[in-house]
């Protein structure tokens, strides 16, 4: 994944970059994960750095950080035996943090007070699972891409506000890898109490943010 970003970083570093129009975009918002992902919705914070390559095109890099919970109710109940005749069934939720990163391209006008745009991103994610529950630092990583768009409101030459919505897609995601309960400790006595099994596949996650676009170079 790092190799896929390197050509873009090299492009951003071309001579004349210092004089180009740059946008630094801190963002805050919420991501609603696919129901079958076993991830609960999370608040997130992010940062993008984009460079204009013309009146309609900008490209750069982005990173998001979110912290939330794995929904233990999506997995078979944990079956905990205490002696011969005492068994407790429990739902085990887990905290986690998710770092998303990648390259991004935006297409849309830079002139006018209201500026609609469309965007495409390609990158990856790293999920940091709870070391205490997993008995060791554990990370789950994968590929992601994002499609969406938004609307910018230009308040001045230096400041632009934005509202952004994206479908963040995990193309081959296995939610069962998030289940911390060992196979031998999963409910097999009353299988009818377990939720429907989860299957790996493409997950569509909806990300909505507001941003403050700061143009250090000022106007065009």
Buried (B, 14 or more C-beta within 10 A) or exposed (E): BEEEBEEBEEBBEEEEEEEEBBBBBBBEBEBBBBEBBBBBBBEBBBBBBBBBBEEEBBBBBBBBBBEBBBBBEBBBBBBBEEEEEEEEBEBBBBEBBBBBBBBBBBBBEBEEEEBEBEBBBBBBBBBBBBEEBEEEEBEBEBBBBBEBBBBBBBEEEEEBEBBBBBEBBBEEBBBEEBBBBEEEBBBEEEEEEBEEEBEEBEBBBBBBBEBBBEBEBEEE
